[in-house]
């Protein structure tokens, strides 16, 4: 059985930066959408403020999740912008 090796050339930084921007935009839109859904679910049944209120708990979960998505989006954007600035 023969072992084949393949060399991979370096990816152009401009191309990798262009590939990340759609992901960053998508994650920004997703984070705002999740925040909006969370606020809507939380405000629907706010009069029964309890841990037994499922729409309130799911709404809070959506709001917390939106913050996580936005933080991950920011980290991806910062890592790629730093990598682009180091090569210049």
Secondary structure, 3 states (H helix, E strand, C coil): CCCCCCCCCCCCHHHHHHHHHHHHHHHHHHHHHHHHHHHHHHHHCCCCCCCCCHHHHHHHHHHHHHHHHHHHHHHHHHHHHHHHHHHC
